[in-house]
Amino acid sequence: MKLKIAIILIMAGVLLAGCVGEQPTEVMPAVQSTTVQPTKAPETVTLNGAGATFPYPLISKWSSEYNKIKQNVQINYQSVGSGAGIKQITARTVDFGATDAPLTEQEFADVSRILQIPESIGAVVIAYNLPGIQKGLKLNGDVISDIFLGKIKKWNDPKIVSLNPGIQIPEKDIIVAHRSDGSGTTFVFTDYLSAVSSDWKSNVGKGKSVNWPVGLGGKGNEGVAGLLNQNPYTIGYIELAYAKLQKIPYAYIKNKAGNFIEPTLETTASAAAGAVATLPAGDASWSSVSIVDPQGNDSYPLASFTYLLVYKDQTDQTKGKMLAEFLWWAVHDGQKYSSELLYVPLPNEVIGLNEKTIKLMNYKGQSLIQG
C-alpha cells in the first residue's frame, strides 16, 4: 500500500514538472541604457560699450532692466565721453559706442561700415551756482557766448542785469566751468554758440574738444556738475538729467522766436520735431544733423539726439545677434524709461528709421534680426 502511494506521488511530481516546463517563458522587456542630458543653459554674453556721459543714466537703466528679461546678457557701459567712445568703437575694443555728436565726415570715412542709431533726445542746460537765486535766471545766446569768451566777467554785468529785472544779482566774478575731455555735450554746446555768435564761430568754433578762452575743466558731465556744486558763482553746461538729479539750478534760454524757454521734455521734443522728416539713413553720414537753435515758439535751443554706434558686419554671430536684440529692445520697450530720467522718447518716425538700421546688422551676410 505504501509502495503504491509512493509511486503515485512520484508520478504526480513528474507530471507537474512537465506541465511547468511546458508553460511559455515570460519575456521581460529589455532595459535600454540612457544618459539624461542636462538642459543647456543659454550662453552668457557680455556686451561692452563706452562713450558719452550724456546718456549714461539712461543706458545704465537699460542695462539693469534688460538683464531682468535676458539674464544671460550682461551689459557693461563705461561713461568716458563721446570722443573716447568713438575711439574705442573705431578700434573695436567695445561692442558699441555712444556719442552725442554725430561722426564727422572724416570719422565716418575712417570707420568701415558703421551704423549710427539715435537712442534718445536730450537737453543741455546752462547751469549755475548763484547763492539766493534758485530759479528764473534768464540768458540769451549773446550773453552766454560772451561769458565763455571771457568778455563778461561779473555776474552783475549790465547785459545780464537787463535780462533779469527784479532779480538782485551779486557783484561777483563769474567762474566758468567746461569739459576737459572730448565730449558730445561740448559739441552740442559749441554748435549752439557757433549758431548764435559769429564771434564764437570765428574764434573758437564747434567740436567735441575746443580751445577754451577761459574757465576750469571737469571730466564728464559728472565733473562739471561737481565744479558747479563746489564753487559758488560758477556757470557751466551739463545735461538736464544731471542738473535735476543734483538739484543744480539752470537758466531759461532765449530761443530764435524770442521766447525764454525752460528746458523740459516738451520743449526739447519741440526742438527735435522739425528735423525728424529729414534724417539720413542709419548707414549714411549724420555729420550735418543738428537741432540747436531751431524754429518754433516753444523750442528749447540746446537740444540734441544722442547716438549708439555699432558695426554693420558683426564678427561673432552669437554676440552680434544678442547686440541686435538689445538695440531693438532699447529703441522700442526701452523708451518707456526715458521720460522718468528726463530724456525725450524717440518719435515713431525715428523708431521706424532705427528698425531699418538694426536690420542691416549681419554675420557673413546673414541678417541677425528680423524684427
Phi, psi and omega per residue, in radians:
M1 nan -0.821 -3.139
K2 -1.114 -0.625 -3.140
L3 -1.127 -0.713 3.132
K4 -1.104 -0.725 -3.112
I5 -1.127 -0.733 -3.128
A6 -1.099 -0.725 3.134
I7 -1.106 -0.743 -3.134
I8 -1.070 -0.762 -3.121
L9 -1.124 -0.684 3.133
I10 -1.124 -0.752 -3.134
M11 -1.155 -0.678 3.129
A12 -1.096 -0.720 3.133
G13 -1.113 -0.690 3.109
V14 -1.108 -0.781 3.130
L15 -1.079 -0.726 -3.129
L16 -1.133 -0.734 3.121
A17 -1.088 -0.659 3.120
G18 -1.135 -0.730 3.130
C19 -1.092 -0.748 -3.128
V20 -1.122 -0.705 -3.120
G21 -1.146 -0.487 -3.108
E22 -1.434 -0.157 -3.133
Q23 -1.235 2.467 3.133
P24 -1.134 2.459 3.118
T25 -1.357 2.278 3.137
E26 -1.273 2.215 -3.129
V27 -1.636 2.050 3.133
M28 -1.447 2.420 3.116
P29 -1.090 2.496 -3.140
A30 -1.232 2.432 3.110
V31 -1.565 2.043 -3.124
Q32 -1.439 2.376 3.109
S33 -1.485 2.008 -3.125
T34 -2.169 2.560 3.067
T35 -1.900 2.121 3.141
V36 -1.320 2.056 3.139
Q37 -1.468 2.273 3.107
P38 -1.171 2.557 3.105
T39 -1.119 2.241 -3.095
K40 -1.322 2.115 3.122
A41 -1.256 2.559 3.089
P42 -1.007 2.477 -3.129
E43 -1.127 2.275 3.115
T44 -1.430 2.246 -3.091
V45 -2.235 2.408 3.054
T46 -1.879 2.172 3.082
L47 -1.779 2.081 -3.101
N48 -1.796 2.310 3.107
G49 -2.332 2.815 3.124
A50 -2.753 2.635 3.064
G51 2.617 -2.393 -2.923
A52 -0.916 2.434 3.008
T53 -1.418 -0.406 -3.126
F54 -0.894 -0.899 -3.108
P55 -1.634 0.176 -3.046
Y56 -0.956 -0.803 3.133
P57 -1.009 -0.641 -3.121
L58 -1.280 -0.799 -3.139
I59 -1.124 -0.641 3.092
S60 -1.081 -0.726 3.092
K61 -1.124 -0.761 3.108
W62 -1.024 -0.766 -3.111
S63 -1.011 -0.769 -3.123
S64 -1.180 -0.827 -3.074
E65 -1.214 -0.666 -3.110
Y66 -1.196 -0.596 3.119
N67 -1.147 -0.444 3.067
K68 -1.216 -0.517 -3.141
I69 -1.514 -0.807 -3.134
K70 -2.073 1.539 -3.049
Q71 -1.202 -0.243 3.115
N72 -1.578 0.087 3.124
V73 -2.035 2.051 3.077
Q74 -1.858 2.288 -3.138
I75 -2.044 2.046 3.104
N76 -1.908 2.215 -3.127
Y77 -2.235 2.202 3.108
Q78 -1.740 2.123 3.134
S79 -1.502 1.543 -3.000
V80 -2.100 0.034 -3.117
G81 1.775 2.633 -3.081
S82 -1.072 -0.724 -3.121
G83 -1.046 -0.796 3.124
A84 -1.169 -0.634 3.116
G85 -1.097 -0.735 3.116
I86 -1.131 -0.718 3.119
K87 -1.093 -0.723 -3.079
Q88 -1.249 -0.672 3.113
I89 -1.254 -0.560 3.078
T90 -1.112 -0.688 3.135
A91 -1.451 -0.044 -3.127
R92 1.034 0.593 3.048
T93 -1.574 -0.107 3.042
V94 -2.316 2.871 3.135
D95 -1.486 -0.474 3.061
F96 -2.604 2.614 3.058
G97 -1.964 2.978 3.087
A98 -2.489 2.400 -3.119
T99 -2.618 2.542 3.044
D100 -1.578 -0.234 3.100
A101 -1.878 2.240 3.058
P102 -1.078 2.706 3.111
L103 -1.026 2.421 3.032
T104 -1.208 2.936 3.120
E105 -1.014 -0.689 -3.133
Q106 -1.210 -0.760 3.111
E107 -1.080 -0.718 3.140
F108 -1.127 -0.669 3.134
A109 -1.228 -0.522 -3.087
D110 -1.372 -0.326 -3.077
V111 -1.923 2.037 -3.056
S112 -1.310 2.149 2.972
R113 0.989 0.965 3.105
I114 -1.695 2.590 3.093
L115 -1.973 2.431 3.092
Q116 -1.994 2.119 -3.012
I117 -2.124 1.890 3.047
P118 -1.043 2.216 -3.113
E119 -1.823 -0.448 -3.124
S120 -2.960 3.139 3.094
I121 -2.282 2.319 -3.109
G122 -2.388 3.017 -3.134
A123 -2.073 2.467 2.973
V124 -1.731 2.296 -3.100
V125 -1.974 2.666 3.008
I126 -1.614 1.750 -3.043
A127 -1.665 2.694 -3.088
Y128 -2.602 2.811 3.051
N129 -2.181 1.592 3.119
L130 -2.087 1.804 -3.126
P131 -0.928 2.229 3.123
G132 1.611 -0.205 3.137
I133 -2.090 1.644 -3.050
Q134 -1.587 -0.389 -3.110
K135 -2.802 2.644 2.982
G136 1.816 -0.082 3.111
L137 -1.111 2.336 -3.114
K138 -1.968 2.383 3.121
L139 -2.416 2.743 3.028
N140 -2.189 3.047 -3.069
G141 -1.063 -0.670 -3.133
D142 -1.094 -0.795 -3.133
V143 -1.173 -0.784 -3.112
I144 -1.068 -0.778 -3.139
S145 -1.132 -0.700 3.135
D146 -1.171 -0.581 3.070
I147 -1.127 -0.816 -3.074
F148 -1.375 -0.252 2.987
L149 -1.488 -0.183 -3.116
G150 1.503 0.163 -3.141
K151 -1.391 -0.672 3.046
I152 -1.700 2.045 -3.016
K153 -1.922 -0.340 -3.075
K154 -2.023 2.538 3.114
W155 -1.130 -0.573 -3.107
N156 -1.602 0.445 3.041
D157 -0.981 2.446 -3.111
P158 -0.924 -0.586 -3.140
K159 -1.147 -0.641 3.111
I160 -1.305 -0.756 -3.116
V161 -1.067 -0.701 -3.098
S162 -1.129 -0.470 3.117
L163 -1.444 -0.194 -3.003
N164 -2.305 1.042 3.117
P165 -1.080 2.435 3.106
G166 1.560 -0.116 3.119
I167 -1.846 2.232 3.116
Q168 -1.436 1.817 -3.099
I169 -1.729 2.239 -3.021
P170 -1.257 2.685 3.070
E171 -1.515 1.335 -3.088
K172 -2.262 2.638 3.074
D173 -1.163 2.465 3.078
I174 -1.483 2.256 3.023
I175 -1.787 2.110 -3.100
V176 -1.649 2.337 3.070
A177 -2.085 2.394 3.133
H178 -2.532 3.041 -3.141
R179 -1.360 2.492 3.085
S180 -1.733 -0.233 -3.093
D181 -1.873 2.907 3.050
G182 -1.146 2.115 -2.878
S183 -2.451 2.348 3.009
G184 -1.204 -0.560 3.082
T185 -1.099 -0.701 3.057
T186 -1.097 -0.705 3.115
F187 -1.039 -0.801 -3.132
V188 -1.085 -0.809 -3.100
F189 -1.116 -0.817 -3.123
T190 -1.283 -0.450 3.006
D191 -1.108 -0.756 3.089
Y192 -1.108 -0.838 -3.122
L193 -1.080 -0.635 3.103
S194 -1.181 -0.504 3.137
A195 -1.339 -0.533 -3.032
V196 -1.845 -0.173 -3.075
S197 -2.403 1.975 3.093
S198 -1.153 -0.558 3.106
D199 -1.079 -0.824 3.116
W200 -1.119 -0.770 -3.092
K201 -1.037 -0.728 -3.075
S202 -1.419 -0.477 -3.037
N203 -1.775 -0.464 -3.106
V204 -2.176 -0.920 3.117
G205 1.455 -2.965 -3.086
K206 -2.054 2.682 3.114
G207 2.916 2.989 3.088
K208 -1.260 -0.418 3.022
S209 -2.393 2.396 3.098
V210 -2.400 2.893 3.051
N211 -1.509 1.763 -3.064
W212 -1.257 2.281 3.113
P213 -1.156 -0.609 -3.117
V214 -2.558 2.908 2.926
G215 1.987 2.976 3.096
L216 -1.782 2.500 -3.126
G217 -1.776 2.449 3.056
G218 -2.276 2.485 -3.111
K219 -1.463 2.160 3.115
G220 1.315 2.916 3.008
N221 -0.993 -0.596 -3.141
E222 -1.087 -0.727 -3.114
G223 -1.156 -0.747 3.118
V224 -1.183 -0.700 3.076
A225 -1.053 -0.666 3.103
G226 -1.109 -0.741 3.101
L227 -1.079 -0.702 3.125
L228 -1.137 -0.754 -3.127
N229 -1.173 -0.604 -3.008
Q230 -1.542 -0.301 -3.011
N231 -2.214 1.861 3.054
P232 -1.030 2.583 3.100
Y233 1.271 0.429 3.114
T234 -1.680 2.613 3.004
I235 -2.296 2.491 -3.137
G236 -2.818 -3.128 3.137
Y237 -2.160 2.295 3.129
I238 -2.536 2.922 3.102
E239 -1.288 2.557 -3.031
L240 -0.946 -0.742 -3.089
A241 -1.062 -0.672 3.135
Y242 -1.141 -0.717 3.125
A243 -1.102 -0.751 -3.135
K244 -1.160 -0.816 -3.084
L245 -1.095 -0.620 -3.098
Q246 -1.766 0.133 3.067
K247 0.975 0.789 3.097
I248 -1.691 2.198 -3.141
P249 -1.114 2.686 3.105
Y250 -2.510 2.747 -2.982
A251 -1.503 2.734 2.895
Y252 -1.494 2.329 -3.045
I253 -1.960 2.369 3.122
K254 -1.283 2.202 -3.095
N255 -1.671 -3.104 -3.067
K256 -1.083 -0.502 3.124
A257 -1.400 -0.092 3.101
G258 1.631 0.191 -3.121
N259 -1.820 2.472 3.050
F260 -1.445 2.067 -2.958
I261 -1.999 2.274 3.017
E262 -1.419 2.386 3.081
P263 -1.263 2.010 3.097
T264 -2.399 3.038 3.080
L265 -1.064 -0.692 -3.080
E266 -1.207 -0.781 -3.099
T267 -1.273 -0.497 3.068
T268 -1.254 -0.707 3.086
A269 -1.096 -0.663 3.113
S270 -1.084 -0.653 3.132
A271 -1.117 -0.625 -3.080
A272 -1.432 -0.373 -2.981
A273 -1.002 -0.704 -3.065
G274 -1.228 -0.358 -3.073
A275 -1.613 -0.280 -2.981
V276 -1.009 -0.745 -3.036
A277 -1.250 -0.271 -3.046
T278 -1.951 0.227 -3.102
L279 -1.214 2.530 3.140
P280 -1.364 3.036 3.058
A281 -1.206 2.738 -3.059
G282 -1.135 -0.401 3.133
D283 -1.752 0.219 3.105
A284 -1.832 3.069 3.109
S285 -1.320 2.399 3.085
W286 -1.940 0.263 -2.983
S287 -1.059 -0.439 -3.102
S288 -1.623 -0.024 -3.096
V289 -1.324 2.174 3.102
S290 -2.675 2.422 3.096
I291 -2.172 0.425 3.050
V292 -1.429 2.667 3.122
D293 0.834 0.930 -3.058
P294 -1.461 2.986 2.983
Q295 -1.270 2.860 3.054
G296 2.046 2.292 -3.105
N297 -1.062 -0.585 -3.054
D298 -1.904 0.251 -3.068
S299 -1.449 2.235 3.051
Y300 -1.361 2.305 -2.943
P301 -1.446 -0.016 -3.105
L302 -2.160 1.159 -3.097
A303 -2.084 2.785 -3.123
S304 -2.766 2.578 2.825
F305 -1.239 2.696 2.940
T306 -2.184 2.502 -2.870
Y307 -2.130 2.609 2.903
L308 -1.807 2.490 -3.131
L309 -2.053 2.184 3.091
V310 -2.443 2.812 3.099
Y311 -1.506 2.451 3.076
K312 -1.133 -0.765 -3.103
D313 -1.705 1.896 -3.135
Q314 -1.533 2.500 -3.091
T315 -1.692 -0.169 3.119
D316 -2.234 2.014 -3.027
Q317 -1.086 -0.825 -3.104
T318 -1.125 -0.876 -3.124
K319 -1.151 -0.682 3.127
G320 -1.078 -0.709 3.132
K321 -1.158 -0.747 -3.141
M322 -1.171 -0.604 3.074
L323 -1.147 -0.779 3.123
A324 -1.086 -0.714 3.126
E325 -1.148 -0.671 3.091
F326 -1.133 -0.770 3.138
L327 -1.085 -0.709 3.113
W328 -1.065 -0.765 3.107
W329 -1.108 -0.735 -3.069
A330 -1.092 -0.700 -3.088
V331 -1.502 -0.067 3.052
H332 -1.976 -1.590 -3.094
D333 -1.084 -0.558 -3.119
G334 -1.117 -0.363 -3.110
Q335 -1.192 -0.339 -3.123
K336 -1.213 -0.241 3.107
Y337 -1.611 -0.066 -3.044
S338 -1.173 -0.909 -2.993
S339 -1.057 -0.715 -3.112
E340 -1.146 -0.355 3.098
L341 -1.809 0.184 3.051
L342 1.230 0.584 2.948
Y343 -1.942 2.639 -3.138
V344 -1.516 2.158 3.068
P345 -1.027 2.581 -3.108
L346 -1.144 2.389 3.004
P347 -1.103 2.733 -3.116
N348 -1.000 -0.626 -3.132
E349 -1.109 -0.645 3.127
V350 -1.288 -0.639 3.069
I351 -1.063 -0.756 3.102
G352 -1.069 -0.696 3.083
L353 -1.112 -0.733 3.131
N354 -1.134 -0.614 3.093
E355 -1.027 -0.786 3.125
K356 -1.104 -0.659 -3.110
T357 -1.189 -0.815 -3.096
I358 -1.124 -0.570 3.118
K359 -1.201 -0.225 3.068
L360 -1.352 -0.309 3.129
M361 -1.140 2.309 -3.033
N362 -2.576 2.844 2.994
Y363 -2.160 1.963 -3.112
K364 0.916 0.745 3.066
G365 1.519 -0.142 -3.113
Q366 -1.688 2.185 -3.125
S367 -1.038 2.443 -3.088
L368 -1.590 -0.235 -3.135
I369 -2.642 2.465 3.120
Q370 -1.740 -0.366 3.139
G371 1.612 nan nan
